[in-house]
Amino acid sequence: MKRFDVIVIGSGPGGEGAAMQACKSGKKVAVVEAYREVGGGCTHWGTIPSKALRYAVRRLMEFKSNPLYSLVADGFDLTFPQLLKTADGVIRKQVSMRHTFYDRNDCEVLHGKATFIDDHTIEVGDHKGFEERFQADAFVIATGSRPARPPGVDFAHPRIFDSDTILRLGFTPHSITIYGAGVIGCEYASIFRNLGVKVNLVNTRDKLLAFLDEEIIDALSYHLRDQGVLIRHNEVMEKVEGADDGVVLHLQSGKRLKTDVLLWANGRTGNSQDMGLEAVGITATERGTVQVNPSFQTAKPHIYAVGDLIGPPGLASAAYDQGRFAATHLVYGSADAQLARDVPSGIYTSPEISCLGRTERELTAAKVPYEVGHSQFRSMARAQITGATVGMLKILFHRETLQILGIHCFGDQAAEIIHIGQAIMTQPGPGNTLKYFINNTFNYPTMAEAYRVAALNGINRLF
């Protein structure tokens, strides 16, 4: 029986981070991946293909709306499957690159489904029925999550999809109902609406993405509706009825929504089933997640868990850092550097959203004396040049110390712009204040200049 120092289960961002860190620390490492290629759901069904699709749709929209191309753009359309093909090349490059990581670091990749036999032994079975057992001193579980599939919804129906299977949609629908208005639901609402598809976005709550700052929520709602998305709040499914020519969503309110296809985007479940976790004393929650301590150790100290499997924030970026942290703790028994408490979120709607730190709602509830600095993109020269004038940057800061407490951005390239503020906000000591943006010179014209404009706007509110 082959033995390793560390076995990592799952090759998504969390698993890759753990494996690479353990390899760099001199450990003999193996990674188990159930899919035929490395990269996990992030590479094959989630982040990479959906964001590549969004980018392709965005470029198509810019092309068709640009007066320079009006003669050739008239009547020019691409189908949903054609746009999806743009993601294939990106996925191939990502897989190839990740294979080189494992090869360069002498990390063995085992393809198959891993099941714990005992505390230090797993069995890996492939799709041909071949099974082999491996032992390790320690394990990192990074199996990710999958779309939740409630009973009573027939996901085998050719017009009913979840966020994994929608990437196999073989035609461009005229209409779609998206059930669930979380991050995934809102992102796909933007994608399909920009393709000219009629969109029903059904939200089980009273507002979109309630974890965001209220001003961002209002802006997102306005622009989705302005694009033509029909948002229905406080609605709950009663049943889903598939037909040859479409899908009917029956709501408890009595409404019936018939569209060409249905995308179910309501919740996710951790991939903890059929792994033999119970046999080693690890119990998953009802949502399939696994509880860990601050060092990412499960109920068994030598078995760690990271990424979507342990719940929020459910971000690929956070999962990778968790994997690195867990492997460091696994090898050395401690980790000197703690992970950042505040992790930026990137939401790839159209326009996109990115946030870091606390919201106005949270600061008000905590009775923190804060002030707000705004910069509207429509007043930025760079935005006027590119035509991407929708959006704004918002800085929340302490009235007395000027410490930056939160950054909220809505608009083109928001997920890039946020990192400028992150670099300052997360600095220790007196450097993380509004003064940095006031006292430093920014290239002109750039979107980075929005920080200076917002800082000056905020400081003027104090006098």
C-alpha positions, 0 to 999 in steps of 0.5 A: 500500500502506497503511503504519503505524508499528506493526501489532499482530496480535491484539486480545486483552489483549496486543494491546490493551495494545500497541495502546493504549500505541503510540497514546498514544505518538503512533504510527499503529497498526493492529490485525489481528483474525482474528475478526469482533469484537475481544477475542480468545479471552479475551473470546469463548471463554475467561476472560469466558464461562467466568467468567460461566458460573461466576458464574451457576452459583454464584448458582443454587447459593446461591439453591437452598441459601438457606432463605429461598427454599426454597419457590420453589427446590424443583425449580427448575433451569436448563439449561446452555444457559440459564446460558450465555446469561448470558455473552452480555450480558457479551461484548457489553458487553466488545466494545462497550467495546473498540471504543470504545478503538480508535475514540477512539485512531484505531486502525484495526481490520483484520479477517482473517488476517495473514501475513508476506510479508517483515520489514515487510509482512503480507497480511491475508485475510478469509473472503471471499478478499479480500487486502490488504497493509500495511506497518509499521516494527514489529509486535507479535504477540499471537495467543494460544493454543488448546486442544491437539488430539492426533491420534486424538481426533475433535473433530468428534464431537458429544459430544467438546469442548475448552475452546473448544467446550464453550461450545456444548454444547446440553444439560445432560449427566448425566455428564462426563469431563474429561481434564486436571486443570490450571486449566481442567479443575479450573474446569470440574469445579467448574462441572459438579459444581455443576450436579449433573452427575457428574464424572470428573476425570482427572489425568495427574499425581499431584496437582492443580495442582502449582505451588500451595502444598501446603496449597492443593492439599490443600484443593482436592482435599478440597473437589472430592471433598466436592462429589462429583467423582471424581478419578483421578490418574496416568492416561493416555489410550489412546484415545477412542471416541465413540458415539451415546449418549456417549463412552468414555475408554480409559485405559492402566491398563485403566480405561474411563470412559463418560459423556455427554460428554468435555471435553479440557482437556489443554494448549494450543498457541500460535497461531503456525501459518500466519503466515509466521513462518519467512519472516522468520526466526522459529521457533516451538517444538513447542508453537507458542510464540515465544521472546522476550528480556526486552524481548519482542523475537523473533529480529527486533528490530522484531517483538515477541511477547506473551501466551499466544504466548510461554508462561507465565504464560498470564494475561490480566492478564499479557498486557495488561501485556506488551503495554504494556511491549513497545509502550513499548520499541518506541517509546522503545527502552527501558522504565524500569519493569520488569514485576513478577516475581510475578504473582498467579494467580486460579483460579476453582474453587469455592471459588476460589484466588489465590496470589502469591509463593513456596510453602512448598515453594520456601522450604524448598528454598531454605533460607529461614527463614520462618514462617506466619500463618493465618486461617481464614474460618470464624472471620471475622465477615463470612464467617459473615454471608455463609455463605461460611465455607470457606477460609483466608488464609495469609501466608509471611514471613521470620522475621528481617526479617518481609518477606512472601514469599508469600500464598496464599488459598483461599475465596470472593473469593480473587482479590479478597482477594489484591490487598490483600496484593499492594499491600504485598508488592510495596512496595520497602524496609522497608514490605513486612513483616508489621507493616503488617497488625498496625499498621493498622486494618481495617473490621469486619466485612470479609474484609480483616480476615483479613490482620490475623488471619493476621499476628497468628497468624504473629507469635505463632509467633516467641515 
